[in-house]
Amino acid sequence: MRLFIPLAITFVAGVIMILQFFVPATQSMGETLQEWYMIVASFAIFLGAVNLLHVHSRRIRFKGRNWKYSPVTIIGFSAMIITGIFFGIEPGKPFDFMFTQMMVPMGATMFSLLAFFVASAAFRAFRASNWRATLLLISAFVVMLGRVPIGAMIWDRIPLISEWIMQVPNLAGQRAVMIGAAMGMVATSLRMIFGIERSYLGGAD
Amino acid sequence: MATFTEKLGNIDRRIIFLVMALSVIVPLAMRLTLPIPIGAGPSQDMYDAVEALPSGSRVLLSFDYDPSTMPELQPMAIALTQHLMTKDIKIVSLALWPMGVSLGNEALMSVSDSLGREEYVDWVNLGYKTGGGVLIVRMGSDIKSVFPTDYNGNPVEDMPIMDEVNKLGDFDMIISLSAGDPGVPAWIMMAGDRYNIPIGGGCTAVSAPQFYPYLGTGQMIGLLGGLKGAADYETMVRIGVDSAPAGTATPGMAAQSVAHLIIMLFIILGNISYLANKKRKGGVK
């Protein structure tokens, strides 16, 4: 029964969601399921927050790996929640101050580190070891130059060549990947609806 | 003893980091600016599509990003908002990402204040709701049931801007500034394809290549890719508008130009070392 009920729910919900596109009578049922999804997803956020507190509290109590960072997580998390609930989230309030003056610069800093890792990784790994790698290297150089103003200053046709690379070879490759991924998604969805794929049940079998 | 080319191939990564940092800091500190060449491309298409909208049109602007991608996407948000408000186009905004709502509000308020536009008449921020693609589908039939109140908790039913807005089909265009999922693809699949609404977008430079198939099929009317797309749009919006404030993307392009050259230089140095060592060892890897 532990297995049958979730499989039955998945089957019924999946079939209704597909049928609503083809059978008008099932459209309202589909809309109801969508509303339920949004309610469940909202609860998932709450569950995630509780889980975050639970995981980090346990890590502190048992002195787990990198436990010294956990108090920072809990204090930051609590500070945002408390200021948001008690003072509001409008501009000028403590929540907004912490968001704009702390979260925004810290988030931007984390993403900016990518430039340093890209430079280091490209230096060590981007090698013209054969003609295919050389072709990739030349394409990368053209696109990198075409995406910045200095490329047009070197030669005014570089941005045009860069755009051609993006719109022809890149588009063809991306389209192939997308179609492949979409076919895989359809196959996996059908496997889940018909109970063949059960890994989403968390290992129950 | 290590040869020169071997040493060249083993540059300490701390030196690479230092040179990269200087390549970004120096152009920004010197306020170096380079002319942004505007030519045919997805940025120009995006601008032309917005420019073609008549005054009074309604645009849904979705802020689907967070602070980590803000340096690339926030200048787009400001330039797009400026263009839309200058043309007297009504903006209804929301966010599929929880932190996008505050960033979007910041952009809307700053431009609205500078152009003297009125909240709830010329623009409104509906806020964030979870659900991603499902949220979009629900908005296709009834927006006010999904967003009964706006970001500030005021009922949308009482807002003049929402008088004739009930479903996604009431918008003339949807623009998503997207840093991942949910974002542009969700808007294309759930809104653009189902309700025939033109979809425009902005994204980070690393994710721009994956959206070109949508441009090729016409499922997207235009795309702003990374800081380059933001700088293109800033430049186009500023043409003929002397009073328009300078954005942050255009000065950033000088720093990005130097950074790209430095990365290319390191790749060339790495390959010189690799090829020289390969030749010295008689082609043995």
Interface residues (C-beta under 8 A of the other chain):
Chain A: E31 Q34 E35 Y37 M38 A41 S42 A44 I45 I89 E90 P91 D96 F99 T100 M103 V104 P105 M106 G107 A108 M110 F111 S112 A115 F116 V118 A119 S120 A122 F123 R124 F126 R127 A128 S129 L137 F141 M144 L145 R147 V148 P149 I150 G151 A152 M153 D156 P159 L160 E163 M166 Q167 N170 L171 Q174 R175 M178
Chain B: I11 R13 I16 F17 M20 A21 V24 L34 P35 I36 P37 G39 G41 D66 P67 S68 T69 M70 P71 M99 S102 L103 N105 E106 M109 K129 T130 G131 V134 L135 V137 R138 S141 V146 N152 A205 A208 P209 Q210 Y212 P213 L215 G216 G225 G226 K228 M253 A254 Q256 S257 V258 A259 H260 L261 I262 I263 M264 F266 I267 L269 G270 N271 Y274 L275 K285
